[in-house]
Amino acid sequence: MMKRLATALIVTGLAVAPVASYATGTMGTKDTTNAQAGSTETQSQSGMTKNATGQKTGAALSDAAITTKVKAKFAADSTVSATKIHVDTDNGVVKLTGTAKSQDEAAKAAEIAKSTEGVSSVDNAIQVSTAGAKY
């Protein structure tokens, strides 16, 4: 039951995110000026924002989308625990933490993450639970 609920929530989030992005004006290119800081930002069609120094400031949005996609794939896969394995994404690098029942489950989680669009690499820090430990 929890897995179905988690899958439904993740899928709903994936469906709503592009609409919310469009509604807030992240589509297309535009310039905005921050009156307090006096800086100018340019936003591209991908939703990535660059400030006056050229640093990317919209990476968190795509990282959140990657995390959501990986979690949705975990929820859809019967061999991987979507609730025991945690996903964190930073600049396209996915870090997996938490516990797995077996080395096979940990490897499958890493495989799923690597196959997700936008993932540049995976840091698999999943701990395999010891025999007899309550999962």
C-alpha positions in Angstrom: 0.0 0.0 0.0 2.8 2.4 0.9 4.6 1.6 -2.4 1.5 2.5 -4.4 1.0 5.7 -2.5 4.6 6.7 -3.0 4.4 5.9 -6.7 1.2 7.9 -7.1 2.8 10.9 -5.3 6.0 10.8 -7.3 4.2 10.4 -10.6 1.9 13.3 -9.7 5.0 15.4 -8.9 6.5 14.6 -12.2 3.3 15.6 -14.0 2.9 18.9 -12.1 6.6 20.1 -12.2 6.6 21.1 -15.9 3.3 23.0 -15.5 4.6 24.8 -12.4 7.8 25.6 -14.2 5.9 27.1 -17.2 3.6 29.1 -14.9 6.5 30.7 -13.1 8.0 31.8 -16.4 11.1 29.5 -16.6 10.5 28.7 -20.3 12.3 30.8 -22.8 15.0 33.4 -22.1 14.6 36.5 -20.0 16.7 38.9 -18.1 15.8 39.9 -14.6 17.5 42.5 -12.3 17.7 42.0 -8.6 17.1 45.6 -7.3 18.7 44.8 -3.9 21.8 43.2 -5.2 21.9 45.0 -8.5 22.7 41.8 -10.3 21.3 40.6 -13.6 20.4 37.0 -14.3 19.8 35.3 -17.7 17.5 32.3 -17.8 17.6 29.8 -20.6 14.9 27.5 -22.0 16.3 24.6 -19.9 15.4 26.5 -16.7 19.1 27.0 -15.9 19.9 30.5 -14.6 23.3 32.2 -14.9 24.1 35.2 -12.8 26.3 38.1 -13.8 29.5 36.1 -13.0 28.3 33.2 -15.2 27.6 30.8 -12.3 24.7 28.4 -12.7 21.9 29.1 -10.2 19.1 26.9 -11.5 20.9 23.6 -11.1 18.8 22.8 -8.0 15.7 22.6 -10.1 17.1 20.0 -12.5 18.7 18.1 -9.6 15.3 17.9 -7.9 13.8 16.6 -11.1 16.6 13.9 -11.3 16.0 12.9 -7.7 12.3 12.6 -8.4 12.8 10.5 -11.5 15.2 8.1 -9.6 12.7 7.7 -6.7 9.9 7.1 -9.1 11.9 4.3 -10.8 12.6 2.8 -7.4 8.9 2.9 -6.4 8.1 1.1 -9.7 10.7 -1.6 -9.3 9.7 -4.5 -7.0 13.3 -5.4 -6.1 14.4 -2.0 -4.8 13.1 -0.3 -1.6 11.9 3.2 -2.4 11.6 3.9 1.3 14.9 2.5 2.6 17.2 3.9 -0.1 17.7 7.6 -0.1 18.5 9.7 -3.2 20.3 13.1 -3.2 21.4 14.8 -6.4 24.0 17.6 -6.8 25.0 18.8 -10.2 23.8 15.6 -11.8 25.8 13.4 -9.4 23.4 11.0 -7.6 24.3 9.9 -4.1 22.5 6.8 -2.8 22.4 6.1 0.9 20.3 4.0 3.3 20.1 0.2 3.6 19.4 -2.6 1.2 18.4 -6.2 1.9 21.2 -7.6 -0.3 24.1 -6.6 -2.5 21.9 -7.3 -5.5 19.4 -4.7 -4.3 22.1 -2.1 -3.8 23.5 -2.9 -7.3 20.1 -2.7 -8.9 19.4 0.7 -7.2 22.7 2.0 -8.6 21.9 0.6 -12.1 18.5 2.3 -12.0 20.0 5.6 -11.0 22.7 5.4 -13.7 20.1 4.8 -16.4 18.1 7.9 -15.4 18.2 10.9 -17.8 20.4 13.7 -16.5 22.5 11.6 -14.2 26.2 12.1 -14.8 27.5 9.7 -12.2 26.3 7.7 -9.2 27.9 7.5 -5.7 26.6 4.3 -4.2 26.9 4.5 -0.4 24.1 2.0 0.3 24.8 -0.2 3.3 23.7 -3.9 3.0 21.9 -5.0 6.1 23.4 -7.9 8.0 21.7 -11.3 8.2 19.1 -11.4 10.9 18.7 -7.7 11.2 15.2 -6.4 11.0 14.5 -4.6 7.8 
